[in-house]
Amino acid sequence: MNENYTIEPLTMSDYPEVYQLWSETEGVGVGPTDSEARVAFYLERNPGMSFVARADGTIIGAVLCGHDGRRGYLHHLAVRPEWRGKGVGQALVEHCLDGLRQVGIARCNIFVYTHNLPGRAFWEHLGWKERSDLIVMSHDV
Ligand SMILES: CC(C)(COP(=O)(O)OP(=O)(O)OC[C@H]1O[C@@H](n2cnc3c(N)ncnc32)[C@H](O)[C@@H]1OP(=O)(O)O)[C@@H](O)C(=O)NCCC(=O)NCCS
């Protein structure tokens, strides 16, 4: 396998392939907020902050990243199974953190399913800290 890949900003022309990747990836929960319109809105609000990794024209990894002016948020990090363990996930995360740093955002948060033990181990390996003092609560607007 050719191990070369590039990392580029995620654009809406990538959406169908990225949505497919998210749908096939364990640990990534796709829902109504991942519709084409919602993702387009998200990218518009957070230009150039989300990324895809591509090899031989195929998307092998993707991540959404943005901020609300105070904190950064990273969502839906996914790498194709055959490409895992080659640094793609970490490279995508680093691109996101660089983007946040450039606009002065000092901390980034992620949401990880409690049952996603490999995902949690990945983040811990990269130095992310679990917050035992917080839980996530949601409300339909
Ligand atoms: C989690 C995921 C994105 C990691 O991507 P990846 O490209 O395989 O990760 P990398 O190769 O960049 O790994 C970077 C480092 O983390 C380590 N690592 C990777 N996966 C790990 C895991 N599950 N547990 C512990 N460490 C892990 C690697 O060994 C590497 O360490 P090193 O630099 O010290 O050698 C990928 O496994 C995936 O898509 N999983 C399913 C989706 C998911 O759970 N996403 C997170 C949702 S919150």
The ligand as an SDF file (V2000), in Angstrom:
LIG
                    3D

 48 50  0  0  0  0  0  0  0  0999 V2000
   -9.0890    6.6760   17.1310 C   0  0  0  0  0  0  0  0  0  0  0  0
   -8.5350    6.7760   15.6960 C   0  0  0  0  0  0  0  0  0  0  0  0
   -9.0130    8.0570   15.0410 C   0  0  0  0  0  0  0  0  0  0  0  0
   -6.9910    6.7790   15.7750 C   0  0  0  0  0  0  0  0  0  0  0  0
   -6.4530    7.0240   14.4910 O   0  0  0  0  0  0  0  0  0  0  0  0
   -5.0470    6.4410   14.0340 P   0  0  0  0  0  0  0  0  0  0  0  0
   -4.7070    7.0610   12.7290 O   0  0  0  0  0  0  0  0  0  0  0  0
   -5.0590    4.9690   14.0970 O   0  0  0  0  0  0  0  0  0  0  0  0
   -4.0750    6.9820   15.1760 O   0  0  0  0  0  0  0  0  0  0  0  0
   -2.5190    7.3420   15.0160 P   0  0  0  0  0  0  0  0  0  0  0  0
   -1.8730    6.3300   14.1420 O   0  0  0  0  0  0  0  0  0  0  0  0
   -2.3920    8.7640   14.6060 O   0  0  0  0  0  0  0  0  0  0  0  0
   -1.9980    7.1720   16.4960 O   0  0  0  0  0  0  0  0  0  0  0  0
   -1.3010    8.1900   17.1800 C   0  0  0  0  0  0  0  0  0  0  0  0
   -0.7610    7.6040   18.4650 C   0  0  0  0  0  0  0  0  0  0  0  0
   -1.8430    7.0770   19.2330 O   0  0  0  0  0  0  0  0  0  0  0  0
   -1.6800    5.6910   19.4550 C   0  0  0  0  0  0  0  0  0  0  0  0
   -2.9900    5.0490   19.3480 N   0  0  0  0  0  0  0  0  0  0  0  0
   -3.7490    4.9080   18.2370 C   0  0  0  0  0  0  0  0  0  0  0  0
   -4.9100    4.2890   18.5480 N   0  0  0  0  0  0  0  0  0  0  0  0
   -4.8520    4.0270   19.8660 C   0  0  0  0  0  0  0  0  0  0  0  0
   -5.7260    3.3890   20.7700 C   0  0  0  0  0  0  0  0  0  0  0  0
   -6.9260    2.9210   20.3730 N   0  0  0  0  0  0  0  0  0  0  0  0
   -5.3510    3.2620   22.0570 N   0  0  0  0  0  0  0  0  0  0  0  0
   -4.1510    3.7440   22.4950 C   0  0  0  0  0  0  0  0  0  0  0  0
   -3.2770    4.3750   21.6760 N   0  0  0  0  0  0  0  0  0  0  0  0
   -3.6230    4.5010   20.3750 C   0  0  0  0  0  0  0  0  0  0  0  0
   -0.7230    5.2240   18.3710 C   0  0  0  0  0  0  0  0  0  0  0  0
   -0.0460    4.0520   18.7750 O   0  0  0  0  0  0  0  0  0  0  0  0
    0.1860    6.4230   18.2430 C   0  0  0  0  0  0  0  0  0  0  0  0
    1.0850    6.4300   19.2990 O   0  0  0  0  0  0  0  0  0  0  0  0
    2.6540    6.7640   19.1280 P   0  0  0  0  0  0  0  0  0  0  0  0
    2.7210    8.0560   18.3660 O   0  0  0  0  0  0  0  0  0  0  0  0
    3.1280    6.8610   20.5290 O   0  0  0  0  0  0  0  0  0  0  0  0
    3.2070    5.6370   18.3400 O   0  0  0  0  0  0  0  0  0  0  0  0
   -8.9680    5.5670   14.8390 C   0  0  0  0  0  0  0  0  0  0  0  0
   -8.6270    4.3890   15.5020 O   0  0  0  0  0  0  0  0  0  0  0  0
  -10.4510    5.5390   14.5520 C   0  0  0  0  0  0  0  0  0  0  0  0
  -10.9050    6.0600   13.5200 O   0  0  0  0  0  0  0  0  0  0  0  0
  -11.2450    4.9140   15.4620 N   0  0  0  0  0  0  0  0  0  0  0  0
  -12.6730    4.8160   15.3150 C   0  0  0  0  0  0  0  0  0  0  0  0
  -13.3610    6.1570   15.4850 C   0  0  0  0  0  0  0  0  0  0  0  0
  -13.1570    6.7530   16.8610 C   0  0  0  0  0  0  0  0  0  0  0  0
  -13.2530    6.1010   17.8840 O   0  0  0  0  0  0  0  0  0  0  0  0
  -12.8970    8.0680   16.8420 N   0  0  0  0  0  0  0  0  0  0  0  0
  -12.7890    8.8480   18.0340 C   0  0  0  0  0  0  0  0  0  0  0  0
  -14.1600    9.3190   18.3430 C   0  0  0  0  0  0  0  0  0  0  0  0
  -14.1570   10.4250   19.6980 S   0  0  0  0  0  0  0  0  0  0  0  0
  1  2  1  0
  2  3  1  0
  2  4  1  0
  2 36  1  0
  4  5  1  0
  5  6  1  0
  6  7  2  0
  6  8  1  0
  6  9  1  0
  9 10  1  0
 10 11  2  0
 10 12  1  0
 10 13  1  0
 13 14  1  0
 14 15  1  0
 15 16  1  0
 15 30  1  0
 16 17  1  0
 17 18  1  0
 17 28  1  0
 18 19  1  0
 18 27  1  0
 19 20  2  0
 20 21  1  0
 21 22  1  0
 21 27  2  0
 22 23  1  0
 22 24  2  0
 24 25  1  0
 25 26  2  0
 26 27  1  0
 28 29  1  0
 28 30  1  0
 30 31  1  0
 31 32  1  0
 32 33  2  0
 32 34  1  0
 32 35  1  0
 36 37  1  0
 36 38  1  0
 38 39  2  0
 38 40  1  0
 40 41  1  0
 41 42  1  0
 42 43  1  0
 43 44  2  0
 43 45  1  0
 45 46  1  0
 46 47  1  0
 47 48  1  0
M  END
$$$$
